């Protein structure tokens, strides 16, 4: 018969993994929907593909729009983790500390000046892995958008040379 300590550990680890898995599922869904919304808004702007349009300024604004949109999506995801740390897990005494911890963890900066209680450390580690993946996904998205805008610019230059 397992000791009570082992049973508590097994219960605690499953709670931690359940919370972490739920957070990953929610933030990945938010990220997907955010990228889909950004893509929809960029595609909806026909002047970006118009050779007669002031191409540089429109493309510059489109890139800024995507960057600020990505920043907003990541901010929402970081704040969501902070809400869970403070209000759900009661891991921090104030929301500012939870938000600070979530931010440095999500971007894998990890100063180490603020740490989670032992029971919830794995949630923080999984947030860091989640953040790296979501930041990489955003980087790939931004590079793709810039590449497509550059391709439009080349098509515009080729069309102008004819």
URRA-V987203 format. One record per pair of residues at least 24 apart in sequence whose C-alpha atoms are under 7 Angstrom apart, sorted by sequence separation. I is the first residue (numbers start at 1). J is the second residue. D is the distance in Angstrom with one decimal. If there is no record, write none. Layout:
# URRA-V987203
I|J|D / I|J|D
This chain:
# URRA-V987203
78|102|5.8 / 107|131|5.8 / 108|132|7.0 / 78|103|5.9 / 91|116|6.3 / 106|131|4.5 / 107|132|6.5 / 91|117|6.4 / 38|66|6.6 / 78|106|6.7 / 38|69|6.9 / 34|73|6.2 / 31|73|6.4 / 27|77|5.8 / 70|138|6.7 / 63|146|6.9 / 59|149|6.6 / 20|123|5.3 / 49|152|6.4 / 16|120|6.5 / 51|156|5.2 / 16|122|6.7 / 20|126|6.5 / 24|130|6.5 / 16|123|6.3
